[in-house]
Amino acid sequence: LDIIEVYKSLTNKSKSLFEESSKYLPFGVSSNYRYFDPYPIYLVKGKGSRVWDVDGNEYIDYILGFGVLEVGHSHPRIVEEVRRAVEDSTILGFEYEKSVELAKIICNRYNVDMVRFSSTGTEATMHAIRIARAYTKRKKIIKFEGHYHGSHDQLLINVNPMRLESRVPTSPGIPEETLSNTLVADWNDYEGFERLVRVHGNDVAAVIMEPVAMNMGLIPADLDFLKGVFDLARDYGFLVIFDEVKTGGKFYSGASGYYGLKPDLVTLGKAIAGGLPLSVVAGRRDVLGVVGPGRVAHGGTFNANPLSVRVAIVTLRDILTEGAFYYMNSLSEELQKGYEDIADDLDIDLIVTKWGPSGMIYFNSKVPKNYKDFIKSDFKSWFTYFYYMVAKGILPMASFNEQWTVSIAHTKEDISKHLEVARDAIKLAKN
Ligand code: PLP
């Protein structure tokens, strides 16, 4: 079975649209991460746990806008709030009344003192490192290999999962000088981190991390590793930034709540505004206190726009409740268990990792702890699995370095269907 041929036979209109759109959009897409060979599918709409493409194929969606839509597609309460918000104007220019209410909700929920809003995760992490540098009056930033913090230059190093050189900008167009203050460490490797800090610690403004790494599948931090990092940060006087753009929407109070740790700065984005663009840099009062006119720059035309703010309030207050996380987690657990059963039955090396509503499968014999383990996975099998799943109406995850996400709209039946198809997909992948 040539699975790519099957994929092509089901997606004729996507192919035409790809050819047409490639005339106007480089690679036919608006975000590189949405492209895959031979061409991506073009979607038209979504409802609940389902999306439909231009060829009329229906899919059960576990991509959910790269982990944004834990509320599911077109949640009625959100549709209603958007309608109401639009009637009162989508952008007012001055400060918006309800942004205070949202700020309070976020401070309580994520255990932070102050917040500043922007629109994308990229902006939030960009601001976080500027704030950390201004606060500490130091230049260097430590990041971890395989962690992604958005598309601004300074953290776009050692993200690309296909290359193993020690220091590689993830894109042409990023001058080496821009990266001269960015240090890269291995995830979950305390000794390596300590060695780096012993040499550079007094020049380091902050360490930034995805506390559960979700741009190399799904690799949680070991708690002892995190505690060690926090201790070294305190000893050497640099800040800890949790980039919770993904994790903040995958556990009720984010990864900081899950691990019981209080980072100095936290960034949030993706799921917190129920599908609208909204991001946050948050943290300690004295640290955020450096921001202001004539002080640290932080601005944006669309920051805290009424549409995103109103939908975020409804999302966090009424929809993504603790009960919602309990439900999503239980479905995600069923997926995890189902995949483990498949691996046992077929007697193959398949590792499943999971955190809250998200999880990942690796064709690997060892649980990956960092990027170097991750890269040893058998990606050829993963791709066969992926195309088979898509051809059978399941969007399991956006890419080999992403993960599944379950929404409140998914049902037990969706999970059974997913696992039924996955069994055949994995069988084919391993043949
Ligand atoms: N941080 C993390 C952990 C992310 O996963 C992403 C996006 O995938 C970002 C930051 C960047 O967010 P955005 O794409 O909204 O700029």
Residues whose N, C-alpha, C, O or C-beta is under 5 A from the ligand:
A	BS01	PLP	T120 G121 T122 Y148 H149 G150 E210 D243 V245 K246 G269
